[in-house]
């Protein structure tokens, strides 16, 4: 199964999230997703709730401690300082699946630079 992880700024819009997801697919179409994942505070925003409803997908809200434990190939110094991981999108996707998760699509940034998305694959949520 596939889970898309997201990070986004307060200024992000639905188009920001859509753009990040589309860019993550790289023009090959979005793989079938089982869920969307993001940090708990972002999962509670109206924006992310609307995005999940639009895609008819459940949201996995992740606690900060869970994200801190995730090693990510992308390393943003700013995100590391603020969130304790190199990439919110990558950490969210990997943490949502858990053990044996594999990142299939590394973090990409939306056209407006307000959202990021990464996709991980694994056997279970």
N, C-alpha and C positions, 0 to 999 in steps of 0.2 A: 504494500500500500504506500501511497505518497501523501506527504503532508507539506504544505507550503507555509514557511515561516515568514513573518513580516516584522519590520521595524518601520516607524514613520514619525515624522515631526508633527507638532501641533498644527502646523499650517497645511498639512496634507488634506487632500480631497479624495472623493471616490475615484476620480480620474487618476490621481497619483497611485492609488493601490492597484487599479486596473492596469495602468502602464507598467508598474513593477512586475506584476504577474505575467503580462504579455512579454516583457523583455526577458524574463527568466526563461520562458519557453523558447526564446531565440528564433521565433518564426516557424517553429515546428509544431505548434499547437500545444496547449497546456496538457500535461499528462492527467489522467483521471486522479482527482484528489479525494482523500478520505476526510480531510479536516484542514482547518487553518490554525496556525499557532502564533502566539505573540505574548509578550510579557503581560502579566495580570492587569497592570494599570492601563495598558493600551487596549486590552480585550474589553474593558468596561466602557470604552468610549462609544458614543452613538455612531461615529463614523465606522468603526470596525464592526459593530453590530449590524449596521446597514449593509456593509460589504459582504459579510457572511450570509445574511439573509438573501441578498441578490444572487449569490452562488449556491444557496441552499446547502450550506456546509456547516457542520458544528465547529465551534471555536474551542481550542485548548488554551486555557489561560495558565501561564507558567509563573511560578514564584521566582523571585530574584535569586534565591539560593540555587535553584535548579539550573538557571542560566549561567551562574558563576562557574559551575562545574564543567561546562562544555568548552572543549577546545575547538576552535574554528580556523579554517585555512585563511580567511580574511582577517586582517588585524588592523582595526582602526584605533589609533591612540585615543581619540576623543571618546569613542564608544567604550573602550576599555576603562577609561577614567569614570565615565558616567554610569556604566552598567556592569562592569566587571567581566566583560567578554569582548572578544574582538569584533563580533558581528551579531547583532540582535537577530537578524533574519536567519542566519545559519544556525546559531545556538537554539533558537526557537524550534526550527524544523527538526534538528537532531534530538533535542530533549523531548519533544512530543512523542517521538517513536521510541526512544530509549535504547536499550541494549541492542547492539548490532545494526544501528541505523547507519545509513550510508548517504552522504551528500551527493545527489545526482545533478543538481544545478546550483552552482555557487552563487553567492549574493550578487544581485544586479540592482541598479538604481533606476528609479522612474525618470521619465523625461524631465520632469520639473525638479528632480533631485530631492523630493520630499518623502519618498518611501523606498524601502528595499524589500527584496523578496529572494528566498532561496528555497529549494525543494529537497527533501530527504525521503529516502525509501527504506522500508523495513518490513518485518513480518507482522508487527502488532503495534497498537497504540498503548 
